């Protein structure tokens, strides 16, 4: 197989960028404002930044559970759209609503009942004697307000994911831009007390986020219902509460592993960060900075993952199986090249970015080192993520469960747990050791994709 088999023609890249660029733009804007949000809270002090970082790590589990729960139905949405089956899209949309509301109810119970206890698991004394009680207080106050954004976030994801899967990628991007502008403006006014408003610190940051979530949700919902020619499926969504039994069963069979996968993967990331936090609060702050910055660069492989799911899923649903295989190979190759370039830029910027935070020199140096580690592993992340979405587009959700979350719990967490509790290994070597385990997934992903078990039309009569 020569190198040209990994490269597409002009029409292929035109389709790729048509799907990817709006998703990438929305993710970049969202994560850039999240980074500014992070920096603004960081200006208040290290303890407020750590408290907010811990809560956002917990909310990250909810976010991924929503994504994972909707992904199973989303596989059918993309394939129904490829088949031009509007009723099928409406049925899968209805399934998404039920899943989102279920995840939402569970999250309220967990965060309202056990939020403070969960925050306390991340607070440990380090080298610089940071105020642990103050950190807990900031985290608790931030969480109480942030509970109000769970509902609009869940509903917005139902609508936005369906719009993307049916070829409408620009509207979610525009809604995201509006939301981040609201968030950024609200942060400036409410965190620091500008324009006559009180200086609310972390509570102000939470209020701004809640307002932005409602703005984004309303834009997406109102647009969808007022553009029925472009979204014909929406006319049938609320005419019934029923989902065809056969489809409901398929969504459950494919969606449950994805939901459990995202729950376990996000929970695994949270447990990993808890292991790292054993080394002290300054580690929590450094990882918070590294994560906020890394998320901006992760937009590259995240947007490529969504692009793989949409382009390959539509081809599979249309019955063009060989074309799906060929384009998937080219998409994976493009993802690796893109992430290599993005990683190089990230490495160049790593020394400068932590300097904009109002925190200690120890935290800044550690954040820089963590960013360099992430930068050098970006091509690995790009390849693994593209393989994951390839397998998912063909309904291989049980395999993706093994590929993603089982790997975290069987390899990464035991290593981090052992190193953090039973050795004196510093945080940086510990972090590098865990990151290098991703190389195992490269070989596994290559084999699974090459076997072509994912090449299936799931909506064929």
C-alpha positions, 0 to 999 in steps of 0.5 A: 500500500503506497502513501497515496492511498492515505491521501484524498483528492480535492473533493474528499478534503472539501467534504472533510473541511465542510464537516470538520471546520464548523465543529473545530471552530466551535470547540476552539472558541468554547475551549479558548473562553474556558481557558480565559475563564480559568485564567480569570479565576486563577487571578483570584488565587491558587485556592479558588482556582484549585476549588473550581478545577476539582468541581469541573473535573467532577462535572466532566464526568456528567458531560461525558455521560451525556455525550456517551449516552447520546452517542448510541442513538447518534450512530442511528441518526447519522445512518438514517440521515444517510438513508434519507429516513426522516422518521428514523431520525425523529425516533432516534432523536426521541431516544436521545431525549429519554437518555439525556433526562435519565443521566440528568436525574442521576447527576442531580442525585450524586452532586446534590447528595455527595458533592462535598465528599467528592471534592474532599477526595482531591484536597491533600497537603503539599509542599507550599501549605495552601489553605485546604479549608478555603479550597473546599469552600470555594469548590462547594460554592461553585458546585451549588450554582453550577448544578443549574446548568445541567438541564440546558446542557443536556437538552442542548446536546440532544439538539446539537448532536442531531443537527451535526449528524444530519449535516447542519454543523454551522448552527451549533457553532454559532450558538456556541460562539454566542454562549462563550461571549456571554460567558466571557462577558459575565466572567469579567463583570461578576468575578471582578465586580465590574460595571457596578456589580459585586465581585463574586469570585468563583460564584460569579464564574459559575453564574456566568457559565449558567447564563451562557448554557441557557443562551446556547440551549435556547438558540439551538432549540428555537432555530431547529423548531423554526427551520422545519424544512431543513430539519423535517424530522423535528415535526415528528419528534413530539407527535408521540412519546413512543420509540419503535421497540426494535429501534429502542432495543438496538439503541440500548444494545449499542448505546449502553456500552457507550454510556458505561464507557464514557462513565468509566472513562471520565470516572477513570480520568477523575480517579487518575487526577485524584491519584496525582492530587496525593502529591499536594494542592500545587499538583491540582493547580498545575494539572488544572492549568495543563488541562485547560490549555491542553483542551484547546489543542485537543480540539484538533483530534476531537473535531476529527473524531466527530468528522470520522463518525459523521462521514463514515457513518453516513457512507455506511448508512448509504450502503457505500461500504468500500468507500467508507473503508477508503475514506476512513483510512484517509481520515485517520492519516489526516488526523495523525498529521494534523495532531503532529502539527498541533503538538509542535505548536503546543510544545513551542508555547508550553513555556509561556502560557503558565506565566499568565497565571497568578500562582506560585513558581512551583505550579508554573514550572510543573504546568509547563512540564505537563504541557510538554508531555501532552504535546509530544503524545498528541499524534498518539491521541489523534490516531487512537481517537480516530480509531475509536470513532471508526469502530463506533460509527459501525456500531462496535460499541462493546469493542470501543468499551474495551478499547477506551475505558477498560484500558484506563481501569486495567492499566492506567489506574493501577499504575497511578494508584501504586506509584502515588500511594506506595512510592515516592516517585515525583508527579512528573515521572508518574504522569509520563509513565501513565501517558506512555501506556497510550502506546498500547492502544495504538497497536490495538486500534490498528488491528481492530480497524484493519479487521473491518468488523465495523464495516456494517450498514445498521439501518438496512431494511 
